[in-house]
Amino acid sequence: MVKYVNGKELEELLESSGKTVFCDFWASWCGPCRMLAPVYEDVSDKYEDKAVFVKLDVDESEDAAMKYSITSIPNIIAFKNGKPAANNLGFVPQSALENFVEENL
C-alpha cells in the first residue's frame, strides 16, 4: 500500500524506518505520473513486507523536491539508511519497476 506524505513526514519516515523507502515524487498534472500510479501501487502491494512505499507531491512539498534535486517527474528514489541510494526516472513498465525495487531492497 502506498502512503501519501509531505516533506516533513518523509524525513521522519527516513529516520525511523528500518526498511528501504521508495518515494515517488510526482504531481497531479503530470501525465506520466498518472500512468505510473497504478504500476507503483501494484509493485508496492507485492513488496509491502520488504519495503515502504510513499508518494510525495512536488507542488505541495517544494522544499523536499529541492532537497533531493527533483527536476523531472515521475522520479522514484530508493532511500537506504535514510539516504538516497538510487533513482528511477520516468514511466516504466511493471517488470522494470519490480527489477528496480529488487535491486535496491
Buried (B, 14 or more C-beta within 10 A) or exposed (E): EBEEBEBEBBBEBBEEBEBBBBBBBBBEEBEBBBEBBEBBBEBBEEBEEEBBBBBBBBEBBEEBBEEBEBEEBBBBBBBBEEEBEBBBBEBBEBEEBBEBBEEBE
